[in-house]
Amino acid sequence: MKIRNTLFLIVTISLVFSCATNPFTGKKTMALVPNSQLFPTAFAQYSQFLNENKVLTGTKDSEMITRVGQRIAVAAERWLNANGHQSYLKDYKWEYNLVDDKTVNAWCMPGGKIVFYTGILPIAENEAGVAAIMGHEVAHALANHGQQRMSAGMLQQFGAVAGNIAIKDDQARNAFNQYYGIGSQLGVMLPFSRGHETESDQIGIYLMAIAGYNPDEAAQLWRRMKANSAKSGGQAPPEFMSTHPANDTRIANLTEWAPKARAEAKKFGVTTFKK
């Protein structure tokens, strides 16, 4: 009992003193791993990835990726400065690379290191489509979702350890281990991940609009994503078992947010949008 109480006290103190605030939502977020440790590790991993893959430079597409990324980053800085977060990006080191790979994907590491695969460009279809993807990926970095996922994983592990210490009966402990893994994944980790994706969709569509890209293109992008999944024969799992919201959910959300994104962009003097 003493050990269990001690563990509970440790995790409570950690949560209280290891929180950050998401400037876009105002929500308190877990930050058990500080960015001062997370960013250098992410930068090193990014460099290693680039060394091990075929990075395209000097092409029309690679230049577009850089151009869009820079415009989205400037939009983020404008929004943050206007809302009282002038030093928020001081440790970010934005970098945008196009990798020759047929995978339909793009990603962003903590601190602003972004990769697009060539396989996603036909679905992006145009520069505004690339901006929708870029806005989403940049939003992951701005909202420190990587930091939050690591923190949540640490808490998930702590819960498993605490349960095994607290439960003395072998049969009960085995049952706990069996159901804790499933329950914490379906009930906590997957909803947590889907929440991040939705949050990035919303932040991203605002950023692409402030950067001067048509926010209507975000929903169009996900219609093309849905069509591509159907064409490739991929069977998506039920939403509650997925790390991402269903395509139809994303399309509905982005359609609803597009007029709001236009209104936000207007605050920054942006009234015409590039497709």
N, C-alpha and C positions, 0 to 999 in steps of 0.2 A: 504494500500500500504506500509506503514511504517513497519507493522508487517511482511508482505511478504518479504520485502527487508532484514529485520533483520534475518528472518529464512534462507534466501538464504546465507547471510553472514556467519551465524553460520555453516551451512553445508559445505560451501566452505572452511572455516578455518579448520574444522574437517578433511576434506579429505586431505588437504595439509599437515597437521601435524600428520596424523594418517595413514601413509603408511609404508609398509614393502617391502622388496625386496625378491622375490623368488630366492634362489641361483641357482636353477636348470635351470630356464628359463631367469633370469635377469629381469623379469617383476616386475613393481611396483604393489603391492596388497593392498587392503583395510585392515586396522587393527584398527578399531574403538574400539575394545575390546582388550586390551593388553594381551599377554600370561601370564603375571604375575597374572592376575585375572582369565583368562580362564583355565589355567592348574590346579590349586588347585580345582576348581569346577568340572572339568572333572575327576580328580583323586577320588574325593569323590563320584561322581555318579558311577564310575567304581566299587569302593569297595562295594557300596550298591547293584549294579547289581550282583556281585559275591556272596554276602551273600544271595541273593534271588533266585539263580539258582544253579543247580547241576554241580559243577566244577569237572572235572576228573583229577586226579593226579596219577602219578606212573604207567601209562599205556604206552604201546608202542606208541600209537597215541599222547598222551599228551606230551610225551618226544620229539616226532618228531616236534610238533608245536613249542616247546621251542627252539629246536636245529635250526630249519629253521629260526625262528624269530631272534635269536642271530646272525646267519650268515648274514642275510639281514641287521641287524643294524650295524654290523661291516663293511659291504660293503658300507653302507651309510656314515659312519664315514670316511672311507678311501677316498671316493670320495670327501667329503666336505673338508677334510684336504688337499687333493691334489689340490683343487681349491680355496684355500685361505679362508676357512670358518671354522677355527679350533675351535672356541668356539660356533658354531651354536647349538650344541646339549646339551649344559650345563644344561638346565632346563628340558630336556626330561628324563622320567623315564620309560624305556621300560619294559613291562610286557606282557606275552603271556599266555592265558588260553584257554583250550578246555572245552566247555560246552555241556552237554548231551541234545541235542535238535535236532529234525528232520528237522528243518528249514535249507534250503540251503542258508547259509549266513555266512559272516565274517565281522567284522568291527573294526575300530580303532578310539579311542577318541583322542582329542587334547593332545599332550604331550607323546603319545606313548603307550597307553593302548589298547591292542588288544584282541579280542575274536574270536575264531573259533567255529562254531557249528558242532557237529558230522555229521549233515545232508549234509554238503558240502564235506566231505572226500571221499565218493564214486565217486564224480565227479572230485575231484582233482586227484584221482586215484593213484598218486605216489608222491614222495617227491618233484620232480620238479614242479608238479602241485600245491602242497601246497606253494612252493616258489613263483610261479606266483601270487597266491592270496595274499600271505604275502607281496610281493614287492608292489603290488597295494595298500594294506591297509597302509603299512608303508609310502608310498609316500603321501597319504592323510595327514598324520601327519606332514611329513617333509615340505610339501608345505603350511601348515597352512590353509587347506581348511575349517576346522571348523570355524576358526576365520573369514575367508572371507565370509562364509555363514551367520554368525551372523551379520557382518557388512552390507552385502547386504540387509538382512532383516530389519535392522534398517533404511537404506536409503529408502527402499520400504515403510515403515511405515511413514517416514518423508514426502515422496511425497504425500501420502494420506492426511496427516494432512495439509500440505501446500496448497493442492488443495482445501480442504474444507474451509480453511480460506480465500483463494483468491477469490473463486467463491461465489458471493452473491446471485445469482438467484437460488431458490430452485430446479427448474426443471433441470437447467444446472448442479447443484451440484449432483443431483441424477444420471444423465447420466454419469457424471465424475466418481462417485463411482462405477457404474456398469462396465464401460469399463476400468477403471484404473486397477481394480483387474485382469481382464482377460488379458489385454494388458501387464501389468508388469510381469505377470506370464509366458505367452507364449513368450513374446518378450525379457524378461530380465532374470528372475529367472531360467527358465528351460534351456535356452542356457548356462547360467552361470554354472549350475550344470553339464550339459553334458560336458562342457569344463573342469571341474575339473576331471571328470571320465577319459576323454581322456588324460589329463595331468598325472594322476596317472598311467594309463596304460603305458605311455611312460617312466616315471621315474622308474616305477616298473620293467619293463623288463630289463632296464639297471642295476638296483640293483641286480636282480636275477642272471644276467650273471656275474657280478663282484663277487657275492657270490659263483660262481662256478656251477650254475644250467643252464641247457640247455634252452636258450631263445626261442627255437622253441616250447617248451612246452606251452608257453603262448597262442599262437593261437590254439593249440590243446585243451587246457582247455576250451576255448570259443566255440569250436566246440561241446565239450561235454555239455557245458551249454546250447547251442542252442538245442541240441538233447533232453536234459532233459526237457526243456520248452515245446517242441513239444510233448514229451511223456506224460507230465502231463496235456496237453490240454490247457496250458496257452496261451492266446492271447495277445501278446504285443501291446501296443498302438503305433500309428505312432511315429517316432523318435521325431518330433517337439513337441509332447505332453508328452514326457517322460523325466525323470530326468537323464536317462542313454542313451548312444549311442545304436543304434541297434546292435544286435549280429554280423551281417555281417560286419558292419562298424568296429567293434572292431577286428574281425578276420583279415580283410584286413590291418588295421593299424599295428597290432602286427606282422603279416607276413612281412610287409615292414621294421619294426624296428628291427627284430631279427638279421640280419647281422650287423647292426650298433651297437647293444648291444654287439655282439661278439667282434667287433673292439674296443669298449670302454673297455671291460674286458681285452683285450690283453694289454692295456696300464698299467694294474695293474699285469701283468704277468700271467693272467688266460687264458689258452688255451685249457683246457679240461673241460668238463661239465658233471655234474651228472644228470641222468634222475630220 
